[in-house]
């Protein structure tokens, strides 16, 4: 009888080793989930950024077409943000210099005129051999990475995305992707024309 009561007392709860193992497993699962959430958040921001540029491209063509239909001298604006029905969150109309990569510029959109000149078809991501950059559209992401697009005001063309500054967070993420054999955003951008 004494043996039975001792066995019951020994099986009342988890041992210290079992608790440690459960905590380790929870930690591993949490780190995997956190990494996946960070990748999903980064991809969502890139997708929203690309959609914003697509809306701007459509807006340029739409306004030009409306001018033609209304017998108005059709011209593309010197600033691609002009005449947008809805400007992106973070757009600063008064600013004329690129984002710094610092936290206070997070989610900033800005057009910086000048400094362009002739851009090759490959660099502009278009088939235009005479792409004349009137300036660049800049966007700073939440992590501090700054990307830009050349804008040709004479043809109303926004060129392909270029990475201007890479934040340390993005650089670490890119190193992790390379270790896993995944392409980085810069590698994907370099492959597109």
Order of alpha helices (4+ residues) and beta strands (2+ residues): alpha-alpha-beta-alpha-beta-beta-beta-alpha-alpha
